[in-house]
Amino acid sequence: MSAQYAWSEHFPARHPATDSSRHSAISPLGELYPPATEAEVSQLEERVGQELPPSYRQFLLFANGWGSDDDCCLLRTEEVGWLREADPLRAEIWSGPKPGSTGWNSV
């Protein structure tokens, strides 16, 4: 028996993967991609050097990504990576101190 996660309630149950399941599915919340394989999820964990949180891991095995626009989506296993590698400039900007900041906010 698999664990129930908050996201589980929002998506319809799926039947086990078949050859025809490689096509996109539509849910009430947008486009769901076909499930990732255990090998794809393991490769992602190896690539990022971390074990994925159980709820995210289960989601990928249910649907290898969600959404069809860049503003609101969950990436597919082959798209996930560290921001410092995908967009080093943005990672530097987001991780650096804010202009005029002296550190911790004081009250």
N, C-alpha and C positions, 0 to 999 in steps of 0.2 A: 504494500500500500504506500503510495507516495504522499508526501506532506502537502497540506493545503496552504497556499500563500495568498496574500491579498489580491494579486493579479489574477489568480485562478477564477475568481468569481465573475470577472468581466469578459471572459472568453469562453466560447462554447467548447464542449468536450470534443476531442478528436478521436478518430479511429486510428489504429496502428498504421504507420507509414506504409504506403504501397507505391508502386511505380507511378501511378497517376497523382500521388500527393506532392510531386515536385512542382506543381503549379501553385500559384498564389491562392490564398484563401482570404475571404473578407470576414471581418468580425464587426460587431457593432461599434468598435472603437477604431476601425480602419484596417489597413492591409496587414495581415499576418503572413509571414513567409513560412514555407514548409519547415518541419523540425530539423535541427542540426543533428548530425550523428554524434555518437559518443566520441568517435575519433576526432571530429572537428572541434568539439568542446575541449578535449584533451590537448589538441594542438594549440588552441588559444591559450590555455593555462600554461603550456610550455613556453609559448612565445612571450607572454607577459611575465613569466617567472613567478606566478602566484596562483594559488587555488582560488577559484571563483566562489563567491558567496553561494550557499546552497539554493536560495530562491532564484538567483540569476541563472545558475547552472540548469535548474529545472525548467526555467522559462525557455532557455535556448534549446533544450531537448523537446519542448512543446512547440516552439516557433522560433526559427532562426532569424529573429528581427521583427520589427513592427514599424509601421508608418511608411509614408511615401514622400514626405517632404523633409527638407533639411532642418526645419525649425523644431520639429517634434517627432522624434523617432528613436528606436533602439536599434543600434547597429547590428549587422550580421557578424558571425564569428570571424570571417575573413577581413572585416573592416575595423574591428576593435583593436586598439593599441594604446600605448602611452602617448599623451598629448606632446610630451617633450620630443618624441620622435616624429609624430604626424605633423606638428605645427610648432617648431621650436620657438619662434618669435612670440606667438601667443602664450605659450607656456611660461616664457621668461617674463612677459608683461604681467600675467596673472599671479605669478609666484613672487614677484619683486615687491618692495615696499611702495606704497602709494605716494605720489608726489606730495610733499609737505608733511608726510607722516613721520612721527618720531617713534613708532612702535605701537604698543598697546594703546587702545583708546582709554582715555581717562574720563571719569565722570565729574 
